[in-house]
């Protein structure tokens, strides 16, 4: 494989999203996150913040999972 082919492979976009996004029901103000699965993280409670677009957003500081409502 040539250097150019290797460089192209390294610069290809990822196969899927790198961050998990969870849609929550409208009107929800707090949500818990445990990282999911057996190798998760401690349970924490997050407060959804109103965004300029009108929806709400919270991002878990452990696993970067995003909780959104539209």
Backbone as ProteinMPNN parsed JSONL, in Angstrom:
{"seq_chain_A": "XXXXXXXXXXXXXXXXXXXXXXXXXXXXXXXXXXXXXXXXXXXXXXXXXXXXXXXXXXXXXXXXXXXXXX", "coords_chain_A": {"N_chain_A": [[0.855, -1.172, 0.0], [0.56, 2.21, -0.813], [1.998, 5.345, 0.338], [0.252, 7.455, -0.121], [-2.211, 6.117, -0.278], [-2.408, 5.131, 2.332], [-2.536, 7.568, 3.75], [-4.96, 8.548, 2.775], [-6.756, 6.659, 3.843], [-6.48, 7.217, 6.582], [-7.622, 9.718, 6.703], [-10.269, 9.357, 6.067], [-13.786, 9.758, 6.741], [-15.289, 8.933, 9.956], [-17.009, 5.798, 10.604], [-19.434, 5.925, 11.919], [-21.5, 7.907, 14.195], [-19.625, 9.608, 16.702], [-20.463, 10.336, 19.171], [-22.976, 9.476, 21.435], [-26.361, 10.211, 21.108], [-29.256, 11.009, 22.845], [-32.684, 11.277, 22.676], [-34.947, 13.057, 24.628], [-38.14, 13.305, 26.329], [-40.185, 16.193, 25.663], [-40.233, 18.901, 27.943], [-38.887, 17.674, 29.988], [-36.652, 18.198, 32.657], [-34.539, 17.27, 34.158], [-32.173, 14.598, 33.961], [-30.853, 11.288, 34.266], [-27.63, 9.694, 33.985], [-25.756, 6.786, 33.414], [-23.783, 5.8, 31.888], [-24.292, 3.424, 30.627], [-24.481, -0.117, 30.095], [-22.294, -2.732, 31.481], [-19.816, -1.666, 32.003], [-20.049, 1.029, 32.697], [-20.344, 4.26, 34.211], [-20.312, 6.115, 37.364], [-23.631, 6.869, 38.502], [-25.034, 9.892, 37.525], [-26.809, 12.991, 37.826], [-28.162, 15.16, 35.463], [-28.861, 18.488, 34.432], [-31.024, 19.725, 32.064], [-30.353, 22.265, 29.751], [-31.764, 25.192, 28.367], [-31.541, 25.907, 24.952], [-30.545, 28.349, 22.395], [-31.883, 27.622, 20.07], [-34.286, 26.724, 20.926], [-34.671, 24.161, 21.869], [-33.593, 21.754, 24.397], [-30.549, 20.835, 26.129], [-28.191, 18.559, 27.498], [-25.011, 17.431, 28.483], [-23.171, 14.609, 29.26], [-20.483, 14.572, 31.492], [-18.788, 12.404, 31.838], [-19.119, 10.358, 29.789], [-19.756, 11.737, 27.503], [-22.241, 11.556, 26.343], [-25.082, 12.91, 24.778], [-28.024, 14.532, 25.732], [-31.025, 15.472, 24.417], [-33.834, 17.603, 23.687], [-36.371, 18.616, 21.462]], "CA_chain_A": [[0.0, 0.0, 0.0], [1.394, 3.407, -0.938], [1.848, 6.371, 1.367], [-0.964, 8.211, -0.433], [-3.369, 5.296, 0.092], [-2.467, 5.132, 3.798], [-2.992, 8.888, 4.175], [-6.385, 8.644, 2.462], [-7.487, 5.853, 4.824], [-6.471, 7.918, 7.862], [-8.451, 10.915, 6.611], [-11.658, 9.006, 5.776], [-14.672, 10.061, 7.862], [-15.611, 7.762, 10.773], [-18.125, 4.999, 10.105], [-20.674, 6.285, 12.591], [-21.346, 9.038, 15.107], [-18.708, 9.359, 17.807], [-21.145, 10.671, 20.413], [-24.333, 8.939, 21.524], [-27.366, 11.244, 21.359], [-30.508, 10.441, 23.343], [-33.778, 12.246, 22.671], [-35.764, 12.955, 25.84], [-39.447, 13.937, 26.132], [-40.293, 17.641, 25.863], [-40.63, 19.245, 29.302], [-37.979, 17.05, 30.946], [-35.654, 19.173, 33.093], [-33.38, 16.55, 34.701], [-32.017, 13.25, 33.413], [-29.7, 10.597, 34.849], [-26.782, 8.96, 33.049], [-24.852, 5.843, 34.071], [-22.824, 5.328, 30.891], [-24.818, 2.241, 29.953], [-23.714, -1.357, 30.119], [-21.607, -3.15, 32.7], [-18.617, -0.855, 32.21], [-20.472, 2.424, 32.653], [-19.716, 5.157, 35.176], [-21.266, 6.392, 38.443], [-24.861, 7.549, 38.095], [-25.077, 11.321, 37.81], [-28.008, 13.68, 37.358], [-27.835, 16.307, 34.628], [-29.937, 19.443, 34.195], [-31.1, 20.14, 30.661], [-30.267, 23.713, 29.601], [-32.468, 25.692, 27.18], [-30.651, 26.391, 23.896], [-31.141, 29.408, 21.566], [-32.75, 27.022, 19.046], [-35.566, 26.404, 21.538], [-34.595, 22.85, 22.497], [-32.759, 21.674, 25.596], [-29.373, 19.99, 25.952], [-27.302, 18.236, 28.607], [-23.921, 16.566, 28.031], [-22.56, 13.889, 30.37], [-19.039, 14.826, 31.538], [-18.046, 11.145, 31.827], [-19.163, 9.602, 28.531], [-20.083, 12.688, 26.43], [-23.574, 11.304, 25.789], [-25.879, 14.131, 24.71], [-29.458, 14.382, 25.934], [-31.639, 16.617, 23.743], [-35.26, 17.653, 23.349], [-36.526, 19.611, 20.389]], "C_chain_A": [[0.902, 1.235, 0.0], [1.125, 4.381, 0.211], [0.565, 7.165, 1.141], [-2.216, 7.429, -0.038], [-3.528, 5.247, 1.608], [-3.009, 6.459, 4.315], [-4.484, 9.045, 3.908], [-7.209, 7.852, 3.474], [-7.572, 6.566, 6.17], [-7.406, 9.119, 7.86], [-9.899, 10.624, 6.248], [-12.532, 9.361, 6.978], [-14.967, 8.788, 8.661], [-16.857, 7.053, 10.241], [-19.457, 5.379, 10.73], [-20.454, 7.467, 13.509], [-20.445, 8.664, 16.283], [-19.363, 9.603, 19.158], [-22.568, 10.123, 20.354], [-25.291, 10.081, 21.861], [-28.677, 10.566, 21.73], [-31.567, 11.536, 23.33], [-34.656, 11.996, 23.892], [-37.092, 13.668, 25.597], [-39.405, 15.442, 26.422], [-40.781, 17.907, 27.282], [-39.764, 18.596, 30.369], [-36.92, 18.071, 31.348], [-34.406, 18.513, 33.674], [-33.378, 15.129, 34.165], [-30.809, 12.607, 34.078], [-28.931, 9.873, 33.755], [-25.862, 8.052, 33.854], [-23.836, 5.258, 33.095], [-23.279, 4.099, 30.144], [-23.903, 1.038, 30.065], [-23.011, -1.613, 31.44], [-20.389, -2.29, 33.009], [-18.931, 0.631, 32.133], [-19.678, 3.285, 33.621], [-20.716, 5.404, 36.297], [-22.492, 7.138, 37.911], [-24.757, 9.02, 38.487], [-26.371, 11.888, 37.249], [-27.582, 14.939, 36.637], [-29.07, 17.185, 34.477], [-29.898, 19.863, 32.738], [-31.191, 21.663, 30.593], [-30.97, 24.122, 28.307], [-31.454, 26.303, 26.221], [-31.331, 27.503, 23.099], [-32.102, 28.867, 20.502], [-34.126, 26.655, 19.596], [-35.592, 25.048, 22.209], [-33.785, 22.906, 23.779], [-31.636, 20.678, 25.358], [-28.678, 19.778, 27.281], [-26.259, 17.269, 28.062], [-23.274, 15.936, 29.256], [-21.047, 14.136, 30.369], [-18.197, 13.55, 31.526], [-17.967, 10.531, 30.431], [-19.517, 10.457, 27.313], [-21.42, 12.406, 25.752], [-24.375, 12.604, 25.853], [-27.352, 13.79, 24.871], [-30.112, 15.635, 25.373], [-33.153, 16.467, 23.69], [-35.412, 18.775, 22.349], [-37.815, 20.36, 20.496]], "O_chain_A": [[1.89, 1.29, 0.732], [0.149, 4.245, 0.949], [-0.132, 7.509, 2.096], [-3.174, 8.008, 0.476], [-4.646, 5.313, 2.118], [-3.847, 6.478, 5.217], [-5.2, 9.617, 4.731], [-8.255, 8.325, 3.919], [-8.611, 6.528, 6.829], [-7.928, 9.497, 8.909], [-10.693, 11.557, 6.129], [-12.072, 9.277, 8.117], [-14.905, 7.687, 8.114], [-17.657, 7.645, 9.516], [-20.506, 5.17, 10.119], [-19.339, 7.982, 13.599], [-20.501, 7.545, 16.792], [-18.87, 9.126, 20.18], [-23.27, 10.286, 19.357], [-25.049, 10.834, 22.804], [-29.151, 9.671, 21.03], [-31.366, 12.603, 23.91], [-35.059, 10.863, 24.157], [-37.164, 14.55, 24.742], [-38.683, 15.897, 27.309], [-41.663, 17.199, 27.77], [-39.89, 18.932, 31.546], [-36.347, 18.739, 30.487], [-33.334, 19.117, 33.687], [-34.431, 14.53, 33.943], [-29.847, 13.295, 34.418], [-29.496, 9.486, 32.732], [-25.264, 8.475, 34.843], [-23.111, 4.324, 33.437], [-22.699, 3.762, 29.112], [-22.682, 1.18, 30.124], [-23.112, -0.829, 32.384], [-19.976, -2.198, 34.165], [-18.159, 1.403, 31.565], [-18.484, 3.065, 33.826], [-21.858, 4.954, 36.206], [-22.389, 7.939, 36.982], [-24.436, 9.352, 39.628], [-26.954, 11.335, 36.317], [-26.746, 15.697, 37.129], [-30.192, 16.683, 34.402], [-28.863, 20.305, 32.238], [-32.002, 22.277, 31.287], [-30.795, 23.478, 27.272], [-30.616, 27.112, 26.619], [-32.557, 27.605, 23.114], [-33.024, 29.566, 20.081], [-35.03, 26.315, 18.834], [-36.459, 24.802, 23.048], [-33.343, 23.976, 24.198], [-31.741, 19.794, 24.507], [-28.582, 20.696, 28.096], [-26.584, 16.387, 27.268], [-22.874, 16.64, 30.183], [-20.396, 13.931, 29.345], [-17.004, 13.611, 31.231], [-16.879, 10.22, 29.945], [-19.572, 9.939, 26.198], [-21.701, 12.963, 24.69], [-24.347, 13.31, 26.861], [-27.862, 12.874, 24.227], [-29.793, 16.744, 25.802], [-33.683, 15.356, 23.653], [-34.677, 19.762, 22.383], [-38.094, 21.23, 19.671]]}, "name": "protein", "num_of_chains": 1, "seq": "XXXXXXXXXXXXXXXXXXXXXXXXXXXXXXXXXXXXXXXXXXXXXXXXXXXXXXXXXXXXXXXXXXXXXX"}
